[in-house]
Amino acid sequence: MTVDRHAGDLRAATRRLETALAQARSWDDQARRSFDERFVRPLESETRNAQQAIDRLAVEIDRALKQLK
């Protein structure tokens, strides 16, 4: 299903971002900490929320499709 594919795309993109951020975290300066606080932490939270919503939506779509059969 398309929702599952897009959920997988989001997971893969999240893993790539986490890998890049792990490398950047070796720079321990104020600019990096500020960037983390302003952008990365909110993005991590929103990505988690989006993934959970997509997962719930996929369950509901599957349920609806089963009822149509």
The 8 nearest C-alpha neighbors of each residue, nearest first, counted from 0:
[[1, 3, 2, 4, 57, 5, 61, 60],
 [0, 2, 4, 3, 5, 6, 57, 7],
 [3, 1, 5, 4, 0, 6, 57, 53],
 [4, 2, 6, 1, 0, 5, 7, 57],
 [5, 3, 1, 7, 6, 2, 8, 0],
 [6, 4, 8, 2, 7, 3, 9, 1],
 [5, 7, 3, 9, 8, 4, 2, 10],
 [8, 6, 10, 4, 5, 9, 11, 3],
 [9, 7, 5, 11, 6, 10, 12, 4],
 [8, 10, 6, 12, 7, 11, 13, 5],
 [9, 11, 7, 13, 8, 12, 14, 6],
 [12, 10, 14, 8, 13, 9, 7, 15],
 [13, 11, 15, 9, 14, 10, 8, 16],
 [12, 14, 10, 16, 11, 15, 9, 17],
 [13, 15, 17, 11, 16, 12, 18, 10],
 [16, 14, 12, 18, 13, 17, 11, 19],
 [15, 17, 13, 19, 18, 14, 20, 12],
 [16, 18, 14, 20, 15, 19, 21, 13],
 [19, 17, 15, 21, 16, 20, 14, 22],
 [20, 18, 16, 22, 21, 17, 15, 23],
 [21, 19, 23, 17, 22, 18, 24, 16],
 [22, 20, 18, 24, 19, 23, 17, 25],
 [21, 23, 19, 20, 24, 25, 18, 26],
 [24, 22, 20, 25, 21, 26, 19, 31],
 [25, 23, 26, 21, 22, 20, 27, 31],
 [24, 26, 23, 22, 27, 21, 20, 28],
 [27, 25, 24, 23, 28, 31, 22, 32],
 [28, 26, 25, 24, 31, 29, 32, 30],
 [27, 29, 31, 30, 26, 32, 33, 24],
 [28, 30, 32, 31, 33, 27, 34, 26],
 [31, 29, 33, 32, 28, 34, 27, 35],
 [32, 30, 34, 33, 29, 28, 35, 27],
 [31, 33, 29, 35, 34, 30, 36, 28],
 [32, 34, 36, 30, 35, 31, 29, 37],
 [35, 33, 31, 37, 32, 36, 38, 30],
 [36, 34, 39, 32, 33, 38, 37, 40],
 [35, 37, 33, 34, 40, 38, 32, 39],
 [38, 36, 34, 35, 33, 39, 40, 41],
 [39, 37, 35, 34, 41, 40, 36, 42],
 [38, 40, 35, 42, 41, 43, 36, 37],
 [39, 41, 43, 42, 36, 38, 35, 44],
 [42, 40, 44, 43, 39, 38, 45, 37],
 [41, 43, 39, 45, 40, 44, 46, 38],
 [44, 42, 40, 46, 41, 45, 39, 47],
 [43, 45, 41, 47, 42, 46, 48, 40],
 [46, 44, 48, 42, 47, 43, 49, 41],
 [45, 47, 49, 43, 48, 44, 42, 50],
 [48, 46, 50, 44, 45, 49, 43, 51],
 [49, 47, 45, 51, 46, 50, 52, 44],
 [50, 48, 46, 52, 51, 47, 45, 53],
 [49, 51, 53, 47, 52, 48, 46, 54],
 [50, 52, 54, 48, 49, 53, 47, 55],
 [53, 51, 49, 55, 54, 50, 56, 48],
 [54, 52, 56, 50, 55, 51, 57, 49],
 [53, 55, 51, 57, 52, 56, 50, 58],
 [56, 54, 52, 58, 53, 57, 51, 59],
 [55, 57, 53, 59, 58, 54, 52, 60],
 [56, 58, 60, 54, 59, 55, 53, 61],
 [59, 57, 61, 55, 56, 60, 62, 54],
 [60, 58, 62, 56, 61, 57, 63, 55],
 [59, 61, 63, 57, 62, 58, 56, 64],
 [62, 60, 64, 58, 59, 63, 57, 65],
 [61, 63, 59, 65, 60, 64, 58, 66],
 [64, 62, 60, 66, 65, 61, 59, 67],
 [63, 65, 61, 67, 66, 62, 60, 68],
 [66, 64, 62, 68, 67, 63, 61, 60],
 [67, 65, 63, 64, 68, 62, 61, 60],
 [66, 68, 64, 65, 63, 62, 61, 60],
 [67, 65, 66, 64, 63, 62, 61, 60]]
